Amino acid sequence: MTKLVVTGTDTGIGKTVFSAGLTALLGADYWKPVQSGLDEETDSELVARLAALAPGRVLPERYRLRTPASPHQSAAIDGVRIDVEALTPPLGGERPLVIEGAGGLMVPLTDRDLFIDVFARWRLPVVLCARTALGTINHTLLSIEALRARQLEPIGVAFIGDSHPETEQAICDLGQVRRLGRLPWLSPLDPSTLRTAFAAAFNKDDFVS
């Protein structure tokens, strides 16, 4: 089974929508190991809706934390201790698995463990999502360096937002990384529009080894 990690340069950049599109494109299952914030639609619920997944295609989160904050902070408020060793991808199944991290790479899970350190332990292919707006060159290049410092080579960068070809090219040239495609902002955003836009912007073969 192909397993992929989807991470981002920051929070709120559209990583969960991208994950939904990728899950649908690959015919994959989806897993969000740590969910912070339960009052609104969770990431797992959003992916299930946008990817039109049947029951059982979204694997249960290992940690569900009530407060919408950094996982280490949310866990402290909830009186929960996150055991990073328990964050292990499920065993292989019939379908690929898309695993979505929380926020950016350096999001802390405990007072000493970062999400990127969990990714380094897993040694799975990583897709880096980046916004196209101002500031993305710095954020994206720093994220690429952080991955490589842990011997993780991203399979590429997936851009999200309005078209900025010069910015995207600068990131790919300076970061020596592959451009996977760009997902535009969608209105309306629903399973049909996401599936159509994703199929036009991304190539399935780029994500499957």
N, C-alpha and C positions, 0 to 999 in steps of 0.2 A: 504494500500500500504506500502510495506517495503521501508524505507528510510535509506540509509547508508552514512556516511561521510568517505571519503578517505583522509587521511592526511599523512604527511611524517616527517621524522626526519630532512630533509634538502631539498634544491632545487636541481633539476637535478639528482634525484636518480632513475627515471623511474616510478614515481607515475602516470603520465598521461597514459603511456602504460598499467600499471596495471589497471587503471580505465577503459580503453577501454576493456581489457580482462574480467573484472568483469561485465561490462555492457552487454557484449555479453553472458557471462555465465548465468546471471540472466534474460536475456531478458528484460533488464531495459531501462529506459530513463536516460539521463545524464544532469547534470547541473553544470556549473562552475560559481559561483556567481560573481567573480571578475577576469577579465583577464587583465594582464599587458603585453603590447607588442603586436602590431598588424601588424608589417611589415612582419613577417614570419608566417608560419602556426600556428594558435592559438590552444590552447589545445582542444577547442570544435571541431575544424576542424579535428584535429588529431584523436580524439576519434570517430568522425563520420566516418572517413575513415577506421580506424583499426577495429572498431566494425561493420562496414558495416550497419550503421543505416539509416533507411529511413528518409526522411524529416519529421520534427516534433518530432523526437525522441530526438533531442538535444535542450534543452530549452535555450532561449536567456539569455546571461549574464546580470546581473543587472548593472554592470559597465564594460565598455570596455575602457581601458586606453592605450594610445599610447606608452608610454615609457616602455621598458622592465626593470623594477626596482621594488623595494618593493612597494606595492599598495599605501601606504601613500605618498611616494615620487613621484610616477608616477602621482597620483591624484593632488598633488601640482603643478607639472609641467604643467599638462593639465588644471589647474584652476577648478578642480572638488573637491567637498566635499563629501566624502563617508559617507552616513547615515547608520550606522550599524543597526539601528532599522528597516531599509527597507530590510535588508538581512534576509528574512524569506523564508523558503522552500516552494515551491508551494504546493497547496492543493493536496490531494490524487487523483490519477488517476487509470487506469487499470493495470499499470505496476509498478514494483519497480523503485526506483529512486536512482542513484548513484550521490552523491554530492562531488565534488573535491575541496579541499581548495587550497590555493596558497603557494607553498614552504613548510616551516615547521610550527609548531604550533605557534611559537612566532612571526610570521610575523605581523608587524603593519599595520592596516587599516587606522588609524588616529594617531594623536600624543598621544592618550591615550587608544586606543582600539586595542587589538590583536585578531587574528583570533580564537585563542583558547577560548577567552571569548564569541565569537559568538557561537562556538560549545557548550559551557557550557549552553548558553541560549536555544539552540535547544533541548538539551537532547536526541540526536539521537545516535544510535550505531556507534562506531568509529573503523575503520580499520587503523592500523598504518603501513605504508610502511617503510622499512628500507633497506639500502644497506647492502651487505655482506662484503664490503671492510674494510680495516684497519680504526679504529676509530668508527665503528658502535656500539660497545658495549656501549661506553660512551654516544653517541648521543641518542641511543634508550632508555637506562635506564633513562636518563634525561627526554625524551619525555613522557615515561610512568609515571614518578613521576609528571610531570606537569599536565597530564590528571587527575590523581587520586587526585591531590590537588584541582581540581575543580569538584570532585565527578563524573568523567567520567571514566568508566572502559572500556578499549579497548577490543573488542571481540577477538583480537589477533593481531599478527604481521605477515605481509606478507613480506618475504624477496625477494630482487631483486638483481640478479647478479650471479657470480660464486659460486659454492658450497663451503661452509666453515662450515661443520657440528659442529665443536667444538665451533665456534663463535655463531652460531645460538642457540646451546644448552645452552651456558652460558647466553645469553640474556633471554631465556625462563625460566631458573632456577632462575637466580638472580632477574629477573623482575616478576616472578610468573605470566607468561602470556602464552597464547596458541600460538603455532606455526601453522599458517594457511597454510603455504606452501612456495615454492620458485619459482619465475619466473626467468628462466635463460635469459641471453642476447640472442637475436634471430637475426640470419642473414641467409636469408633476414627476415626483419620484415614486415609482411603483414597480412591481416585478417586471412588467412588460417593458417600460422605458429603460430600466436598468439592464435587463438582458440584451436588449437591442444595442444600447450604447456600449456595453462591455464587449459584445461580439465584434463590434466595429473597431474598437480601440485596442484590443488585446488578442494575442495569439495563444491558444491553448498549449501548443507545443513548447512555448517558452517556460511553462511552469511544470512540465512533466518530464522527469529525467528518463 
